[in-house]
Amino acid sequence: MNEFKRLLAFAKPYRGRLIAALAAMAVYAVAYGRIAGVTRLIFDDLLPNGRSVGRVAFILIVAYTFKGLGDYAADLLMAQVGQRVVMDIRTKLFRHILDQSVTFFAGRTTGQLISRLTNDVGQVQMAVSETIEIGRAHV
């Protein structure tokens, strides 16, 4: 849990984007619910009674448009936040390594240092991506 809190600290500067992404997810969810309600209306009321579907078709088009826009905006914003968090982690790690003493570098091979820089941060990036995908799957 401590690592998750540390990861959230890196996301703190991007609160605005996260809030915008949550708002976009809410738009997506409302539009998705509206589509379900209108589809039910079509099958329960309009088709059996032979009524016109013009107004309902317009509502469906608008709902699908908002659903698509909400999904696109949420994906875009969450991807931006994830990439920026990983960039901040890499920058902090690189600065930390540059501040090390000569004995630190003498005791490690170049391969070990490069492995830490690429693999470990890559695992953090994968964790951030999976966290974002889990959050998106529940909307």
N, C-alpha and C positions, 0 to 999 in steps of 0.2 A: 504494500500500500504506500510505503514511503516513496518508492520509485515513481508510482503514479502521480503523487503530489509534486514530485520534482518535475515530471513531464508537464503537468498542468501549469507549473510556474513558467515554463517556456512559452506556453500558449497565452499567457496573460496579456502580453502586448497586442494580441490580435483579438481581443474581446469583441470589438466592433464587428469584425468579420464573422466571428462565431455567432453573435446575436443575429446578424443578417442571415446567416445560413440557417439558423433555427427558425427565423421568420419565413424563409423560403420553404423550409420543410413543412411549416404550418400551412402555408398556401397550398402546397402539394397535397397535404392530408385533407384539407377542406374540399379541394377540387375533386379528389378521389372519392370522398364521401358523397359529394353532389352527383358525381357520375353514377354511383351505385343507386342513389335515390331516384334519379331520372330514369335509369334503366328499369328499375322496378315499376315505375309509373307507366312506362311504355308497355310492359308485358301485362300489368294488372288492370290498366284502365284504357289506354289508347287503342291498342290492337283489338281487344275483344269488342269494344264499342264502335270501332271504325272512325274515331275522331282524327282530326288533322294533327300531324306531327311537326308542323313548321316551327312552332314556338319551342317545342321540346328539342328539336334538332339544333336550333340556335343555342339553347342552353347547353347542350352537349358539346357543341363546338367551342363555346367560351370556356366551359369547364376543362375540356381537354387542353386548350391553349394555356390556361393557368396551371394545370397540372404539369405540362411540359416545361413552362417557364420556371415554376417552382423547383422542379427536379434539376433542371440545368443550373440554376443559380446556386442551389444547395451543393451540387457536385463541384461546381467551379470554386465556390468559396471554401469548402472544406478541403479541397485539394490544395488551394493556395495556402491555407493555414498549415496544413501538414507539411508542405514543402518548406515554408518559412521556419517552422519549428525545427525541422531537421537541419536547415541551413544555420540557424542560431546555435544548435548543439555542435555542429561541425566547427563553427567559428570559435566557440568557447573551448572546445577540445584542442583545436590547433593553437590557440593562444596559450593554453595551459602547457602544451608540449614545448612551445617556444620559450617559456619561462623556466624550464628545467635546467639543472646544472650540467656541466660537462660530464661529470661522473654518471649521471643518468643516461646520457647518450653513449658513454663508453661501455656501460654494462648491458646494452641491448643492441641487437642487430637492426639494420635498416628494415629488414623483412618483418621483424616483430612490430616495429613502430607503424609501418605501413599497414600491416594486418589489423592492428588496433584501430587505426584511422578509418579503414574502409569497412572491415567486417563488423566491428562493434556498432558503429554508427548506422551501418546498413540494417542491423537487427533492430535498432531503435526505430529506424524509418519504417520497417515492416510492422513493428508494434503500433506505431502511429497510424499507419494505413489500415491495419486490422481494426483498431479502435474506432476509426471513422466509419468503416464499413459496417461494424456491428451497430453503431448508432444509426446509420442510414437504414439498416434492415428492419429496425423496429418502427420506422415511420410508415 
